[in-house]
Amino acid sequence: MTVLAPEHRILLPAAASWIAASVLVEIPTAAAGVAVGGLLLALLCTAVLLRQGGRRQGGRQRDASRVGRPPLIRRWSGLSLSSIEGWAGLLAVALLGVALVTSVIAVRNASRSPPLLGDAIDSGRAVSVTLTVTDKTELQSRTSATPWDRSTETGEQRRTEQRIRGTVTELTVGGRTASVSLPVVVFAEAGPNGLAAIGERVSLIGQARWTEPGEQAAALILARGAVTPVSPPPAWLSWAPGMREVFAEQAGELPGRGGELLPGLAIGDTTGVSDDLDSDMITSSLSHLTAVSGANCAVIVAVIVLALASVGAPRWLRIGGGLAGLGLFVILVTPEPSVVRAAFMAVAVLLSLGSGRPAAGLPVLSLVVLVIVISDPWIARSYGFVLSVLATAGLLTLTRPIAAFLSTMLPRPMAAGIAIPLAAQLACQPVVITLDASLPLYGVPANLLAAPAAPLATLLGLLACLCAGVLPPLSWLALWLGWVPASWVAGIATTVSTLPASRVPWLAGVGGALALAAITVVLIAAMIAVARKKRAAATVMAALLVVIGGAYAGALLADRVGPRLALPREWSYAACNIGQGDAVVIRSGGAVALVDTGPDPASLGRCLDRLGIGQINLLVLSHFDLDHVGGVAAVVSRSDQVLTPPPENAADERMLRDLKAGGATVVEVAAGDSGTLGALGWQVLWPPGATRHPPLGNDGSVVLEFEGDGIRSLFLGDLSESAQEALLSTRTVRGTVDLVKVAHHGSADQSARLYQAIAARVGLISVGADNDYGHPAPTILDTLRAAGTAPVRTDECGLVVVAPSGDSLTVWTEHAEPGCH
């Protein structure tokens, strides 16, 4: 019985192992039982296979010329799984793979939860650790919200920090020390020694907590202060960080967006990419170009192999050179999940070519997946790894049928060119939809236009990086030459993102992913039927697509138009449901203000679309924490005037420069500044101006009062209790208000005197569902009710809209939960 083509039989063990790893890393306590069960079933299948093989071998000995199959021992001893025949052999190997990967999970799970660390977490004691950095360190320059650190009343600290991924090798709690092997993520201040480099050993003291099951890191550690270097990276790693840093600095001196993008295209370094360019790359489906993947590895290996072949190098030298170059490239760009997958894929292909047997794509990809998930089961759920594998599988399996379909209408070269990005997008989109519930309308054309430029930018940027400290003139020449294709890609992203309906909404979550996967299957089947001239099948598939398209259009119309019709027509205030963050829209006489942008451009964009908001006449950034400015990319080119406190670091200044570049006038404000919005008057009440020690962070939030159209409102930003008391003492808060935007998402750090003084009718609390901070705190809810203020929460009520109604207010909420009206 032949279940799969011989060369494709490794697909089943790879898929089974991947699925087992994905499921059991979240429930590792069940891994041991699954491992034992899988091993026993594999032995049972093997026994069945051996028994059948023994019978066949007797027949072969009697008539070897009649039966041309090799003996059973030869079918098992080969390196390729393609020789295993029948369901018993396939099932045995698949079960063996599951048993192996679950055994790794069971063994490593014990090392991921050392008792000494568990005791420290349970008792709240500090831990002292020595760790080896294993991944690229990222700089976090904003507020670090850490609800599990109770060193302050609110559990939040304002920090300039670095996020370090590493493996703890030594753990000390009190007087006890243990040797461990524990993957962790560390948040630590960026000290004078700069960012921690891969391979460097550092020590630190901090508070620890467990991560959620299934995450690659077993624990999180909040360091007290900066980390202390113990030993530098080994020589084979130490050359890369400095080279990347010099290259990024030189690229940053190039003009325009090409300089921002070139390090990302060449070595995957996106630290210099501005928020609006990052948003444009995502919107245009070009963000994968700045993530080092199989395409980059293929370009590097191909160039090395072709260069060696051109000088007559033998096969072994070409293969060895390709492997060496690939290894150096992986070290330079850091071994992220997609890079690891791409490197393993390239290694497998090179070795296969070296043996004289051309590699079939899917078996090689399956072997790579099998090796990776067995060596590190926790990578199985990494989005980077999943998308990388799906993109490669899509290119291998979907390119040909798509090209065959398109060639019925287009010239073959054009059809092949369109088929490549379309195949990758179709394969990845069901997973991408779980991250962003929208479809890129112009993704394929954008990728087609960027395709010729991306490899050039990669090679020229890499050449500039390698020559930066050795041959500066050649480095600068390559840098400027690479700037040209990088600018082309950035220009495509910017242009595509401004086109109408650049992304159209789709169903969110797993349901949306499954629906899109089903539609993709129908679409591919229709293409194959048309290419093979199967008219009946093509008609059926086309009819299904028409029905699905009609249903989608109806759902889209209901989702986009229906909610607008349900809103009060004359609404004045709308609190967007954008998760743990603030974004409140104010409308008066055709003019629109937006107070903060929330943490995510996509969420803010959906809310503005739902409200029918286009241009923002007045954008207020109360302060620069991510949950208040993270979505600014959604409005960077549609804002007229921006009110902001003074920037506190380079990231803040870059954000304001982007807003200016988008056409906005940026004004730093302080108490006493005022203006108008339609029929509304606005006035800044805080922070105080001309002071020696201006408040920073949360306590430096811009506090505004709006009055007009029958509503008086107060926006408190993220002020703490002490800042609220200081605001009261300035006597700028006069009388009662109708509406208050409750400070800091309803944290416990509030002034009851302030809320009693303003006695608002409605208190808007912008807060994320199931947040880890305990927001809104029961104490602020009691304080509001005691002041006669009705609290309305976005986590329970969804979108909240407030409209004037004579001497009272009309409050409309998206969800009809108790307390939402």
Beta strands, then each sheet from edge to edge (+ up, - down):
strand 1: 127-133
strand 2: 138-140
strand 3: 143-145
strand 4: 156-158
strand 5: 161-173
strand 6: 176-189
strand 7: 201-210
strand 8: 219-226
strand 9: 228-231
strand 10: 438-440
strand 11: 503-505
strand 12: 573-575
strand 13: 584-588
strand 14: 591-595
strand 15: 616-620
strand 16: 639-644
strand 17: 665-668
strand 18: 674-677
strand 19: 680-686
strand 20: 703-708
strand 21: 711-715
strand 22: 739-741
strand 23: 762-765
strand 24: 790-793
strand 25: 800-805
strand 26: 808-813
sheet 1: 2+ 5- 1+ 7- 8+ 6+
sheet 2: 2+ 5- 1+ 7- 9+
sheet 3: 3+ 4-
sheet 4: 10+ 11-
sheet 5: 17+ 16+ 15+ 14+ 13- 12+ 25- 26+
sheet 6: 18+ 19- 20+ 21- 22- 23- 24-
end
